[in-house]
């Protein structure tokens, strides 16, 4: 079973992320925890929700959190894909999920997720990270502790430093 970083620790990942092509060719598994693309969720929402196992949605760049806002109470996890480390839209999506929609479930970064990004991703609302397979997950975990003090507030503590003392 692959491992991810969740809530500051390395844990086994029970979720299986499927592409639209995999679902089209093989259908949906009858059970298990699945992460499906947004278009699949939108087209097959009721059938997906009726199967055994939990279901999550993966947002790609250009797919806004507003498209799943009405379903957030049914989704224990929202994955946000980073197809390239330089694509920063996912940061905004995570912040929007946490602040505008008050989403309290797991927000997972997937795709081209690197150690240097983890500290900043956590500040905007990510609490889980699927590290690239060619990277050391133990080393990546240390990325959450790169800085001990921040001046600005974030989604975890909106107070600036002068209000925290």
Protein Blocks (a to p, Z undefined) as FASTA:
>chain_A
ZZddeehiacddfbdcddfklmmmnopafbdcddddfklmmmmmmmmmmpgcddddddde
hiafklmmmmmmmmmbdcdddfbfklmklmmmmmmmmmmnopabdcddehjddfklmmmm
mmnopabdcddfkbcfklmmmmmmmpfbdfbdcfklmcdfklmZZ
